[in-house]
């Protein structure tokens, strides 16, 4: 139904990945707006994993793409972050209770670019 940006963070067969639920545009706002069909610079543009996938033009062609190689999508070092919010993951009510309530969702505090629900996130 939706393409999403899910970064696998371990070797094959190990369940370790990060779903990018939201992001803030750094560049390419016009292209993001065109892909999303919305002329706005408000967080609604990129607050949800399906929206992120659509905005970045994610398709199944990106499956198994190594992020450590130049070109296309890359993961780059950023500044050291403070003011991190943590909370439980979203939409995994089917999982084991200890996984449903585990603090595996992270966001940067003081930014409007956080996907819902925001009220489950607390300072680290």
Backbone as XML, in Angstrom:
<?xml version="1.0"?>
<chain id="A" units="angstrom">
  <residue number="1" name="UNK">
    <atom name="N" x="0.827" y="-1.199" z="0.000"/>
    <atom name="CA" x="0.000" y="0.000" z="0.000"/>
    <atom name="C" x="0.868" y="1.258" z="0.000"/>
  </residue>
  <residue number="2" name="UNK">
    <atom name="N" x="1.856" y="1.325" z="0.912"/>
    <atom name="CA" x="2.763" y="2.470" z="0.975"/>
    <atom name="C" x="4.196" y="1.975" z="0.960"/>
  </residue>
  <residue number="3" name="UNK">
    <atom name="N" x="5.065" y="2.706" z="0.308"/>
    <atom name="CA" x="6.494" y="2.427" z="0.376"/>
    <atom name="C" x="7.051" y="3.203" z="1.562"/>
  </residue>
  <residue number="4" name="UNK">
    <atom name="N" x="7.907" y="2.559" z="2.345"/>
    <atom name="CA" x="8.463" y="3.198" z="3.534"/>
    <atom name="C" x="9.964" y="3.030" z="3.562"/>
  </residue>
  <residue number="5" name="UNK">
    <atom name="N" x="10.627" y="3.942" z="4.239"/>
    <atom name="CA" x="12.073" y="3.902" z="4.388"/>
    <atom name="C" x="12.395" y="3.161" z="5.683"/>
  </residue>
  <residue number="6" name="UNK">
    <atom name="N" x="12.856" y="1.937" z="5.533"/>
    <atom name="CA" x="13.193" y="1.071" z="6.649"/>
    <atom name="C" x="14.666" y="0.708" z="6.486"/>
  </residue>
  <residue number="7" name="UNK">
    <atom name="N" x="15.485" y="1.090" z="7.446"/>
    <atom name="CA" x="16.926" y="0.868" z="7.366"/>
    <atom name="C" x="17.287" y="-0.348" z="8.208"/>
  </residue>
  <residue number="8" name="UNK">
    <atom name="N" x="17.774" y="-1.389" z="7.561"/>
    <atom name="CA" x="18.222" y="-2.582" z="8.275"/>
    <atom name="C" x="19.587" y="-2.286" z="8.872"/>
  </residue>
  <residue number="9" name="UNK">
    <atom name="N" x="19.722" y="-2.615" z="10.165"/>
    <atom name="CA" x="20.923" y="-2.195" z="10.895"/>
    <atom name="C" x="21.751" y="-3.370" z="11.415"/>
  </residue>
  <residue number="10" name="UNK">
    <atom name="N" x="21.608" y="-4.533" z="10.829"/>
    <atom name="CA" x="22.385" y="-5.689" z="11.255"/>
    <atom name="C" x="22.479" y="-6.661" z="10.088"/>
  </residue>
  <residue number="11" name="UNK">
    <atom name="N" x="23.111" y="-7.780" z="10.317"/>
    <atom name="CA" x="23.267" y="-8.757" z="9.244"/>
    <atom name="C" x="21.951" y="-9.469" z="8.955"/>
  </residue>
  <residue number="12" name="UNK">
    <atom name="N" x="21.879" y="-10.113" z="7.806"/>
    <atom name="CA" x="20.673" y="-10.813" z="7.384"/>
    <atom name="C" x="20.260" y="-11.847" z="8.430"/>
  </residue>
  <residue number="13" name="UNK">
    <atom name="N" x="18.972" y="-11.898" z="8.700"/>
    <atom name="CA" x="18.439" y="-12.846" z="9.655"/>
    <atom name="C" x="18.323" y="-12.316" z="11.069"/>
  </residue>
  <residue number="14" name="UNK">
    <atom name="N" x="18.889" y="-11.137" z="11.337"/>
    <atom name="CA" x="18.803" y="-10.519" z="12.657"/>
    <atom name="C" x="17.776" y="-9.395" z="12.573"/>
  </residue>
  <residue number="15" name="UNK">
    <atom name="N" x="16.794" y="-9.414" z="13.470"/>
    <atom name="CA" x="15.738" y="-8.399" z="13.456"/>
    <atom name="C" x="16.211" y="-7.090" z="14.052"/>
  </residue>
  <residue number="16" name="UNK">
    <atom name="N" x="16.844" y="-6.264" z="13.265"/>
    <atom name="CA" x="17.348" y="-4.971" z="13.726"/>
    <atom name="C" x="17.184" y="-3.966" z="12.585"/>
  </residue>
  <residue number="17" name="UNK">
    <atom name="N" x="16.191" y="-3.101" z="12.709"/>
    <atom name="CA" x="15.942" y="-2.126" z="11.657"/>
    <atom name="C" x="15.338" y="-0.867" z="12.255"/>
  </residue>
  <residue number="18" name="UNK">
    <atom name="N" x="15.389" y="0.200" z="11.483"/>
    <atom name="CA" x="14.831" y="1.482" z="11.905"/>
    <atom name="C" x="13.874" y="1.955" z="10.818"/>
  </residue>
  <residue number="19" name="UNK">
    <atom name="N" x="12.621" y="2.157" z="11.190"/>
    <atom name="CA" x="11.627" y="2.728" z="10.281"/>
    <atom name="C" x="11.658" y="4.233" z="10.460"/>
  </residue>
  <residue number="20" name="UNK">
    <atom name="N" x="11.900" y="4.949" z="9.381"/>
    <atom name="CA" x="11.908" y="6.411" z="9.427"/>
    <atom name="C" x="10.454" y="6.870" z="9.329"/>
  </residue>
  <residue number="21" name="UNK">
    <atom name="N" x="9.909" y="7.379" z="10.447"/>
    <atom name="CA" x="8.500" y="7.761" z="10.537"/>
    <atom name="C" x="8.260" y="9.217" z="10.154"/>
  </residue>
  <residue number="22" name="UNK">
    <atom name="N" x="9.308" y="10.032" z="10.173"/>
    <atom name="CA" x="9.148" y="11.450" z="9.892"/>
    <atom name="C" x="10.520" y="12.041" z="9.598"/>
  </residue>
  <residue number="23" name="UNK">
    <atom name="N" x="10.537" y="13.146" z="8.890"/>
    <atom name="CA" x="11.801" y="13.851" z="8.670"/>
    <atom name="C" x="11.485" y="15.309" z="8.300"/>
  </residue>
  <residue number="24" name="UNK">
    <atom name="N" x="12.497" y="16.126" z="8.385"/>
    <atom name="CA" x="12.362" y="17.536" z="8.020"/>
    <atom name="C" x="13.101" y="17.762" z="6.701"/>
  </residue>
  <residue number="25" name="UNK">
    <atom name="N" x="12.534" y="18.540" z="5.794"/>
    <atom name="CA" x="13.213" y="18.777" z="4.517"/>
    <atom name="C" x="14.434" y="19.680" z="4.703"/>
  </residue>
  <residue number="26" name="UNK">
    <atom name="N" x="15.539" y="19.237" z="4.195"/>
    <atom name="CA" x="16.778" y="20.032" z="4.222"/>
    <atom name="C" x="16.972" y="20.708" z="2.867"/>
  </residue>
  <residue number="27" name="UNK">
    <atom name="N" x="16.620" y="20.001" z="1.805"/>
    <atom name="CA" x="16.683" y="20.554" z="0.451"/>
    <atom name="C" x="15.645" y="19.818" z="-0.399"/>
  </residue>
  <residue number="28" name="UNK">
    <atom name="N" x="15.407" y="20.312" z="-1.591"/>
    <atom name="CA" x="14.486" y="19.663" z="-2.511"/>
    <atom name="C" x="13.019" y="19.808" z="-2.147"/>
  </residue>
  <residue number="29" name="UNK">
    <atom name="N" x="12.670" y="20.894" z="-1.447"/>
    <atom name="CA" x="11.295" y="21.078" z="-0.992"/>
    <atom name="C" x="10.298" y="21.054" z="-2.154"/>
  </residue>
  <residue number="30" name="UNK">
    <atom name="N" x="10.625" y="21.687" z="-3.273"/>
    <atom name="CA" x="9.691" y="21.719" z="-4.408"/>
    <atom name="C" x="9.421" y="20.316" z="-4.945"/>
  </residue>
  <residue number="31" name="UNK">
    <atom name="N" x="10.442" y="19.480" z="-5.033"/>
    <atom name="CA" x="10.261" y="18.112" z="-5.512"/>
    <atom name="C" x="9.442" y="17.288" z="-4.511"/>
  </residue>
  <residue number="32" name="UNK">
    <atom name="N" x="9.705" y="17.501" z="-3.228"/>
    <atom name="CA" x="8.925" y="16.828" z="-2.184"/>
    <atom name="C" x="7.458" y="17.221" z="-2.291"/>
  </residue>
  <residue number="33" name="UNK">
    <atom name="N" x="7.199" y="18.522" z="-2.439"/>
    <atom name="CA" x="5.826" y="19.002" z="-2.567"/>
    <atom name="C" x="5.142" y="18.404" z="-3.795"/>
  </residue>
  <residue number="34" name="UNK">
    <atom name="N" x="5.867" y="18.314" z="-4.889"/>
    <atom name="CA" x="5.301" y="17.750" z="-6.117"/>
    <atom name="C" x="4.953" y="16.273" z="-5.912"/>
  </residue>
  <residue number="35" name="UNK">
    <atom name="N" x="5.880" y="15.515" z="-5.334"/>
    <atom name="CA" x="5.612" y="14.092" z="-5.098"/>
    <atom name="C" x="4.454" y="13.876" z="-4.134"/>
  </residue>
  <residue number="36" name="UNK">
    <atom name="N" x="4.328" y="14.751" z="-3.158"/>
    <atom name="CA" x="3.258" y="14.625" z="-2.162"/>
    <atom name="C" x="1.953" y="15.272" z="-2.637"/>
  </residue>
  <residue number="37" name="UNK">
    <atom name="N" x="2.019" y="16.089" z="-3.697"/>
    <atom name="CA" x="0.822" y="16.760" z="-4.192"/>
    <atom name="C" x="0.310" y="17.811" z="-3.235"/>
  </residue>
  <residue number="38" name="UNK">
    <atom name="N" x="1.224" y="18.433" z="-2.491"/>
    <atom name="CA" x="0.852" y="19.467" z="-1.521"/>
    <atom name="C" x="1.836" y="20.623" z="-1.593"/>
  </residue>
  <residue number="39" name="UNK">
    <atom name="N" x="1.314" y="21.824" z="-1.706"/>
    <atom name="CA" x="2.144" y="23.028" z="-1.720"/>
    <atom name="C" x="2.190" y="23.602" z="-0.309"/>
  </residue>
  <residue number="40" name="UNK">
    <atom name="N" x="2.945" y="22.947" z="0.570"/>
    <atom name="CA" x="3.081" y="23.425" z="1.939"/>
    <atom name="C" x="4.485" y="23.135" z="2.424"/>
  </residue>
  <residue number="41" name="UNK">
    <atom name="N" x="4.903" y="23.889" z="3.409"/>
    <atom name="CA" x="6.188" y="23.605" z="4.055"/>
    <atom name="C" x="5.942" y="23.218" z="5.511"/>
  </residue>
  <residue number="42" name="UNK">
    <atom name="N" x="4.703" y="22.839" z="5.813"/>
    <atom name="CA" x="4.323" y="22.457" z="7.174"/>
    <atom name="C" x="4.615" y="20.978" z="7.405"/>
  </residue>
  <residue number="43" name="UNK">
    <atom name="N" x="4.749" y="20.584" z="8.671"/>
    <atom name="CA" x="5.090" y="19.192" z="8.992"/>
    <atom name="C" x="4.173" y="18.132" z="8.399"/>
  </residue>
  <residue number="44" name="UNK">
    <atom name="N" x="2.926" y="18.455" z="8.095"/>
    <atom name="CA" x="2.018" y="17.469" z="7.506"/>
    <atom name="C" x="2.619" y="16.842" z="6.249"/>
  </residue>
  <residue number="45" name="UNK">
    <atom name="N" x="3.544" y="17.551" z="5.649"/>
    <atom name="CA" x="4.193" y="17.098" z="4.418"/>
    <atom name="C" x="5.003" y="15.819" z="4.636"/>
  </residue>
  <residue number="46" name="UNK">
    <atom name="N" x="5.619" y="15.658" z="5.817"/>
    <atom name="CA" x="6.556" y="14.543" z="6.046"/>
    <atom name="C" x="6.395" y="13.876" z="7.404"/>
  </residue>
  <residue number="47" name="UNK">
    <atom name="N" x="5.210" y="13.883" z="7.977"/>
    <atom name="CA" x="5.029" y="13.278" z="9.294"/>
    <atom name="C" x="4.204" y="12.004" z="9.188"/>
  </residue>
  <residue number="48" name="UNK">
    <atom name="N" x="4.865" y="10.956" z="8.819"/>
    <atom name="CA" x="4.283" y="9.626" z="8.682"/>
    <atom name="C" x="5.153" y="8.820" z="7.743"/>
  </residue>
  <residue number="49" name="UNK">
    <atom name="N" x="5.349" y="7.535" z="8.006"/>
    <atom name="CA" x="6.273" y="6.749" z="7.187"/>
    <atom name="C" x="5.866" y="6.627" z="5.722"/>
  </residue>
  <residue number="50" name="UNK">
    <atom name="N" x="4.570" y="6.573" z="5.438"/>
    <atom name="CA" x="4.130" y="6.538" z="4.049"/>
    <atom name="C" x="4.404" y="7.847" z="3.330"/>
  </residue>
  <residue number="51" name="UNK">
    <atom name="N" x="4.233" y="8.953" z="4.048"/>
    <atom name="CA" x="4.502" y="10.280" z="3.486"/>
    <atom name="C" x="5.990" y="10.447" z="3.183"/>
  </residue>
  <residue number="52" name="UNK">
    <atom name="N" x="6.831" y="9.975" z="4.084"/>
    <atom name="CA" x="8.285" y="10.046" z="3.868"/>
    <atom name="C" x="8.651" y="9.252" z="2.621"/>
  </residue>
  <residue number="53" name="UNK">
    <atom name="N" x="8.119" y="8.039" z="2.509"/>
    <atom name="CA" x="8.409" y="7.209" z="1.343"/>
    <atom name="C" x="7.987" y="7.868" z="0.046"/>
  </residue>
  <residue number="54" name="UNK">
    <atom name="N" x="6.786" y="8.446" z="0.044"/>
    <atom name="CA" x="6.287" y="9.124" z="-1.151"/>
    <atom name="C" x="7.136" y="10.351" z="-1.475"/>
  </residue>
  <residue number="55" name="UNK">
    <atom name="N" x="7.454" y="11.143" z="-0.463"/>
    <atom name="CA" x="8.232" y="12.371" z="-0.664"/>
    <atom name="C" x="9.628" y="12.089" z="-1.202"/>
  </residue>
  <residue number="56" name="UNK">
    <atom name="N" x="10.222" y="10.977" z="-0.771"/>
    <atom name="CA" x="11.573" y="10.627" z="-1.217"/>
    <atom name="C" x="11.578" y="9.795" z="-2.497"/>
  </residue>
  <residue number="57" name="UNK">
    <atom name="N" x="10.403" y="9.458" z="-2.994"/>
    <atom name="CA" x="10.333" y="8.659" z="-4.218"/>
    <atom name="C" x="10.781" y="7.221" z="-3.993"/>
  </residue>
  <residue number="58" name="UNK">
    <atom name="N" x="10.510" y="6.679" z="-2.809"/>
    <atom name="CA" x="10.904" y="5.316" z="-2.485"/>
    <atom name="C" x="10.044" y="4.334" z="-3.282"/>
  </residue>
  <residue number="59" name="UNK">
    <atom name="N" x="10.679" y="3.342" z="-3.849"/>
    <atom name="CA" x="9.982" y="2.265" z="-4.550"/>
    <atom name="C" x="10.703" y="0.965" z="-4.214"/>
  </residue>
  <residue number="60" name="UNK">
    <atom name="N" x="10.161" y="-0.137" z="-4.696"/>
    <atom name="CA" x="10.810" y="-1.424" z="-4.452"/>
    <atom name="C" x="12.176" y="-1.501" z="-5.126"/>
  </residue>
  <residue number="61" name="UNK">
    <atom name="N" x="12.449" y="-0.611" z="-6.063"/>
    <atom name="CA" x="13.778" y="-0.566" z="-6.683"/>
    <atom name="C" x="14.874" y="-0.272" z="-5.654"/>
  </residue>
  <residue number="62" name="UNK">
    <atom name="N" x="14.503" y="0.345" z="-4.534"/>
    <atom name="CA" x="15.470" y="0.682" z="-3.494"/>
    <atom name="C" x="15.705" y="-0.469" z="-2.514"/>
  </residue>
  <residue number="63" name="UNK">
    <atom name="N" x="14.946" y="-1.538" z="-2.615"/>
    <atom name="CA" x="15.143" y="-2.670" z="-1.712"/>
    <atom name="C" x="16.582" y="-3.187" z="-1.822"/>
  </residue>
  <residue number="64" name="UNK">
    <atom name="N" x="17.168" y="-3.467" z="-0.702"/>
    <atom name="CA" x="18.539" y="-3.998" z="-0.594"/>
    <atom name="C" x="19.600" y="-2.981" z="-1.014"/>
  </residue>
  <residue number="65" name="UNK">
    <atom name="N" x="19.249" y="-1.705" z="-1.050"/>
    <atom name="CA" x="20.221" y="-0.663" z="-1.403"/>
    <atom name="C" x="21.157" y="-0.424" z="-0.223"/>
  </residue>
  <residue number="66" name="UNK">
    <atom name="N" x="22.473" y="-0.527" z="-0.418"/>
    <atom name="CA" x="23.405" y="-0.262" z="0.684"/>
    <atom name="C" x="23.579" y="1.245" z="0.918"/>
  </residue>
  <residue number="67" name="UNK">
    <atom name="N" x="23.262" y="1.698" z="2.105"/>
    <atom name="CA" x="23.344" y="3.124" z="2.425"/>
    <atom name="C" x="24.774" y="3.611" z="2.619"/>
  </residue>
  <residue number="68" name="UNK">
    <atom name="N" x="25.726" y="2.716" z="2.708"/>
    <atom name="CA" x="27.122" y="3.113" z="2.897"/>
    <atom name="C" x="27.807" y="3.416" z="1.568"/>
  </residue>
  <residue number="69" name="UNK">
    <atom name="N" x="27.127" y="3.215" z="0.441"/>
    <atom name="CA" x="27.690" y="3.535" z="-0.864"/>
    <atom name="C" x="27.207" y="4.908" z="-1.315"/>
  </residue>
  <residue number="70" name="UNK">
    <atom name="N" x="28.072" y="5.641" z="-1.969"/>
    <atom name="CA" x="27.707" y="6.967" z="-2.478"/>
    <atom name="C" x="26.676" y="6.850" z="-3.588"/>
  </residue>
  <residue number="71" name="UNK">
    <atom name="N" x="25.859" y="7.868" z="-3.710"/>
    <atom name="CA" x="24.860" y="7.911" z="-4.770"/>
    <atom name="C" x="23.518" y="7.428" z="-4.268"/>
  </residue>
  <residue number="72" name="UNK">
    <atom name="N" x="22.479" y="8.073" z="-4.722"/>
    <atom name="CA" x="21.155" y="7.681" z="-4.264"/>
    <atom name="C" x="20.950" y="8.056" z="-2.816"/>
  </residue>
  <residue number="73" name="UNK">
    <atom name="N" x="20.342" y="7.164" z="-2.071"/>
    <atom name="CA" x="20.115" y="7.413" z="-0.652"/>
    <atom name="C" x="21.350" y="7.034" z="0.144"/>
  </residue>
  <residue number="74" name="UNK">
    <atom name="N" x="21.754" y="7.915" z="1.022"/>
    <atom name="CA" x="22.906" y="7.669" z="1.878"/>
    <atom name="C" x="22.557" y="8.061" z="3.305"/>
  </residue>
  <residue number="75" name="UNK">
    <atom name="N" x="23.228" y="7.460" z="4.259"/>
    <atom name="CA" x="23.125" y="7.893" z="5.652"/>
    <atom name="C" x="24.432" y="8.571" z="5.989"/>
  </residue>
  <residue number="76" name="UNK">
    <atom name="N" x="24.339" y="9.823" z="6.396"/>
    <atom name="CA" x="25.516" y="10.621" z="6.687"/>
    <atom name="C" x="25.558" y="10.972" z="8.169"/>
  </residue>
  <residue number="77" name="UNK">
    <atom name="N" x="26.759" y="11.219" z="8.665"/>
    <atom name="CA" x="26.892" y="11.682" z="10.047"/>
    <atom name="C" x="26.245" y="13.048" z="10.186"/>
  </residue>
  <residue number="78" name="UNK">
    <atom name="N" x="25.632" y="13.273" z="11.319"/>
    <atom name="CA" x="25.019" y="14.557" z="11.619"/>
    <atom name="C" x="25.555" y="15.066" z="12.938"/>
  </residue>
  <residue number="79" name="UNK">
    <atom name="N" x="25.041" y="16.182" z="13.391"/>
    <atom name="CA" x="25.507" y="16.734" z="14.661"/>
    <atom name="C" x="25.067" y="15.846" z="15.832"/>
  </residue>
  <residue number="80" name="UNK">
    <atom name="N" x="25.810" y="15.925" z="16.912"/>
    <atom name="CA" x="25.443" y="15.227" z="18.141"/>
    <atom name="C" x="24.133" y="15.837" z="18.641"/>
  </residue>
  <residue number="81" name="UNK">
    <atom name="N" x="23.164" y="15.004" z="18.921"/>
    <atom name="CA" x="21.854" y="15.499" z="19.335"/>
    <atom name="C" x="21.695" y="15.452" z="20.843"/>
  </residue>
  <residue number="82" name="UNK">
    <atom name="N" x="21.035" y="16.452" z="21.355"/>
    <atom name="CA" x="20.632" y="16.477" z="22.748"/>
    <atom name="C" x="19.112" y="16.442" z="22.727"/>
  </residue>
  <residue number="83" name="UNK">
    <atom name="N" x="18.450" y="16.634" z="23.784"/>
    <atom name="CA" x="16.985" y="16.749" z="23.807"/>
    <atom name="C" x="16.277" y="15.698" z="22.946"/>
  </residue>
  <residue number="84" name="UNK">
    <atom name="N" x="16.560" y="14.442" z="23.227"/>
    <atom name="CA" x="15.929" y="13.342" z="22.512"/>
    <atom name="C" x="14.669" y="12.903" z="23.267"/>
  </residue>
  <residue number="85" name="UNK">
    <atom name="N" x="13.616" y="12.640" z="22.523"/>
    <atom name="CA" x="12.393" y="12.088" z="23.093"/>
    <atom name="C" x="12.363" y="10.591" z="22.795"/>
  </residue>
  <residue number="86" name="UNK">
    <atom name="N" x="11.821" y="9.814" z="23.727"/>
    <atom name="CA" x="11.678" y="8.382" z="23.505"/>
    <atom name="C" x="10.263" y="7.954" z="23.861"/>
  </residue>
  <residue number="87" name="UNK">
    <atom name="N" x="9.849" y="6.861" z="23.275"/>
    <atom name="CA" x="8.528" y="6.321" z="23.568"/>
    <atom name="C" x="8.359" y="4.972" z="22.900"/>
  </residue>
  <residue number="88" name="UNK">
    <atom name="N" x="7.192" y="4.376" z="23.073"/>
    <atom name="CA" x="6.942" y="3.070" z="22.453"/>
    <atom name="C" x="6.713" y="3.206" z="20.956"/>
  </residue>
  <residue number="89" name="UNK">
    <atom name="N" x="6.980" y="2.139" z="20.230"/>
    <atom name="CA" x="6.713" y="2.122" z="18.798"/>
    <atom name="C" x="5.216" y="2.246" z="18.547"/>
  </residue>
  <residue number="90" name="UNK">
    <atom name="N" x="4.873" y="2.538" z="17.319"/>
    <atom name="CA" x="3.479" y="2.775" z="16.933"/>
    <atom name="C" x="2.977" y="1.618" z="16.074"/>
  </residue>
  <residue number="91" name="UNK">
    <atom name="N" x="1.749" y="1.188" z="16.330"/>
    <atom name="CA" x="1.098" y="0.220" z="15.457"/>
    <atom name="C" x="1.592" y="-1.201" z="15.561"/>
  </residue>
  <residue number="92" name="UNK">
    <atom name="N" x="2.091" y="-1.608" z="16.726"/>
    <atom name="CA" x="2.546" y="-2.988" z="16.876"/>
    <atom name="C" x="1.803" y="-3.687" z="18.011"/>
  </residue>
  <residue number="93" name="UNK">
    <atom name="N" x="0.526" y="-3.420" z="18.142"/>
    <atom name="CA" x="-0.286" y="-4.028" z="19.194"/>
    <atom name="C" x="-0.278" y="-5.555" z="19.140"/>
  </residue>
  <residue number="94" name="UNK">
    <atom name="N" x="0.039" y="-6.120" z="17.999"/>
    <atom name="CA" x="0.081" y="-7.568" z="17.820"/>
    <atom name="C" x="1.325" y="-8.209" z="18.435"/>
  </residue>
  <residue number="95" name="UNK">
    <atom name="N" x="2.332" y="-7.403" z="18.764"/>
    <atom name="CA" x="3.616" y="-7.923" z="19.249"/>
    <atom name="C" x="3.522" y="-8.359" z="20.717"/>
  </residue>
  <residue number="96" name="UNK">
    <atom name="N" x="4.585" y="-8.984" z="21.188"/>
    <atom name="CA" x="4.671" y="-9.361" z="22.593"/>
    <atom name="C" x="4.581" y="-8.108" z="23.458"/>
  </residue>
  <residue number="97" name="UNK">
    <atom name="N" x="3.964" y="-8.197" z="24.635"/>
    <atom name="CA" x="3.777" y="-7.017" z="25.490"/>
    <atom name="C" x="5.071" y="-6.247" z="25.773"/>
  </residue>
  <residue number="98" name="UNK">
    <atom name="N" x="6.169" y="-6.957" z="25.986"/>
    <atom name="CA" x="7.430" y="-6.263" z="26.270"/>
    <atom name="C" x="7.945" y="-5.491" z="25.058"/>
  </residue>
  <residue number="99" name="UNK">
    <atom name="N" x="7.541" y="-5.892" z="23.860"/>
    <atom name="CA" x="7.941" y="-5.158" z="22.660"/>
    <atom name="C" x="7.009" y="-3.981" z="22.398"/>
  </residue>
  <residue number="100" name="UNK">
    <atom name="N" x="5.728" y="-4.144" z="22.714"/>
    <atom name="CA" x="4.755" y="-3.065" z="22.515"/>
    <atom name="C" x="5.122" y="-1.851" z="23.360"/>
  </residue>
  <residue number="101" name="UNK">
    <atom name="N" x="5.558" y="-2.081" z="24.585"/>
    <atom name="CA" x="5.859" y="-0.964" z="25.493"/>
    <atom name="C" x="7.330" y="-0.571" z="25.521"/>
  </residue>
  <residue number="102" name="UNK">
    <atom name="N" x="8.182" y="-1.261" z="24.771"/>
    <atom name="CA" x="9.618" y="-0.945" z="24.773"/>
    <atom name="C" x="9.864" y="0.446" z="24.193"/>
  </residue>
  <residue number="103" name="UNK">
    <atom name="N" x="10.776" y="1.202" z="24.775"/>
    <atom name="CA" x="11.068" y="2.570" z="24.292"/>
    <atom name="C" x="11.960" y="2.556" z="23.048"/>
  </residue>
  <residue number="104" name="UNK">
    <atom name="N" x="11.388" y="2.152" z="21.932"/>
    <atom name="CA" x="12.131" y="2.007" z="20.686"/>
    <atom name="C" x="11.745" y="3.044" z="19.640"/>
  </residue>
  <residue number="105" name="UNK">
    <atom name="N" x="11.104" y="4.104" z="20.054"/>
    <atom name="CA" x="10.759" y="5.191" z="19.137"/>
    <atom name="C" x="11.491" y="6.434" z="19.615"/>
  </residue>
  <residue number="106" name="UNK">
    <atom name="N" x="12.141" y="7.116" z="18.701"/>
    <atom name="CA" x="12.966" y="8.268" z="19.057"/>
    <atom name="C" x="12.598" y="9.471" z="18.192"/>
  </residue>
  <residue number="107" name="UNK">
    <atom name="N" x="12.713" y="10.648" z="18.774"/>
    <atom name="CA" x="12.439" y="11.890" z="18.043"/>
    <atom name="C" x="13.282" y="12.998" z="18.640"/>
  </residue>
  <residue number="108" name="UNK">
    <atom name="N" x="13.468" y="14.032" z="17.882"/>
    <atom name="CA" x="14.184" y="15.215" z="18.360"/>
    <atom name="C" x="13.160" y="16.153" z="18.987"/>
  </residue>
  <residue number="109" name="UNK">
    <atom name="N" x="13.423" y="16.544" z="20.231"/>
    <atom name="CA" x="12.505" y="17.459" z="20.925"/>
    <atom name="C" x="12.524" y="18.826" z="20.246"/>
  </residue>
  <residue number="110" name="UNK">
    <atom name="N" x="11.514" y="19.603" z="20.484"/>
    <atom name="CA" x="11.428" y="20.982" z="19.993"/>
    <atom name="C" x="11.417" y="21.089" z="18.472"/>
  </residue>
  <residue number="111" name="UNK">
    <atom name="N" x="10.888" y="20.076" z="17.797"/>
    <atom name="CA" x="10.691" y="20.163" z="16.356"/>
    <atom name="C" x="9.247" y="19.791" z="16.046"/>
  </residue>
  <residue number="112" name="UNK">
    <atom name="N" x="8.637" y="20.438" z="15.099"/>
    <atom name="CA" x="7.268" y="20.061" z="14.723"/>
    <atom name="C" x="7.235" y="18.831" z="13.807"/>
  </residue>
  <residue number="113" name="UNK">
    <atom name="N" x="8.398" y="18.363" z="13.351"/>
    <atom name="CA" x="8.476" y="17.275" z="12.378"/>
    <atom name="C" x="8.484" y="15.913" z="13.069"/>
  </residue>
  <residue number="114" name="UNK">
    <atom name="N" x="7.455" y="15.637" z="13.867"/>
    <atom name="CA" x="7.313" y="14.371" z="14.581"/>
    <atom name="C" x="5.980" y="13.758" z="14.177"/>
  </residue>
  <residue number="115" name="UNK">
    <atom name="N" x="6.003" y="12.478" z="13.835"/>
    <atom name="CA" x="4.759" y="11.809" z="13.461"/>
    <atom name="C" x="3.917" y="11.513" z="14.698"/>
  </residue>
  <residue number="116" name="UNK">
    <atom name="N" x="2.631" y="11.364" z="14.480"/>
    <atom name="CA" x="1.706" y="11.070" z="15.581"/>
    <atom name="C" x="1.855" y="9.609" z="16.013"/>
  </residue>
  <residue number="117" name="UNK">
    <atom name="N" x="1.513" y="9.306" z="17.228"/>
    <atom name="CA" x="1.077" y="10.203" z="18.299"/>
    <atom name="C" x="2.273" y="10.801" z="19.033"/>
  </residue>
  <residue number="118" name="UNK">
    <atom name="N" x="2.217" y="12.086" z="19.269"/>
    <atom name="CA" x="3.307" y="12.790" z="19.948"/>
    <atom name="C" x="3.232" y="12.634" z="21.459"/>
  </residue>
  <residue number="119" name="UNK">
    <atom name="N" x="2.030" y="12.416" z="21.991"/>
    <atom name="CA" x="1.857" y="12.389" z="23.449"/>
    <atom name="C" x="2.466" y="11.155" z="24.111"/>
  </residue>
  <residue number="120" name="UNK">
    <atom name="N" x="2.943" y="10.197" z="23.339"/>
    <atom name="CA" x="3.591" y="9.015" z="23.914"/>
    <atom name="C" x="5.096" y="9.191" z="24.070"/>
  </residue>
  <residue number="121" name="UNK">
    <atom name="N" x="5.622" y="10.307" z="23.587"/>
    <atom name="CA" x="7.064" y="10.583" z="23.649"/>
    <atom name="C" x="7.399" y="11.407" z="24.875"/>
  </residue>
  <residue number="122" name="UNK">
    <atom name="N" x="8.454" y="11.019" z="25.566"/>
    <atom name="CA" x="8.904" y="11.702" z="26.795"/>
    <atom name="C" x="10.398" y="11.981" z="26.692"/>
  </residue>
  <residue number="123" name="UNK">
    <atom name="N" x="10.905" y="12.998" z="27.419"/>
    <atom name="CA" x="12.344" y="13.273" z="27.407"/>
    <atom name="C" x="13.148" y="12.068" z="27.880"/>
  </residue>
  <residue number="124" name="UNK">
    <atom name="N" x="14.297" y="11.876" z="27.285"/>
    <atom name="CA" x="15.194" y="10.765" z="27.650"/>
    <atom name="C" x="15.781" y="10.968" z="28.994"/>
  </residue>
</chain>
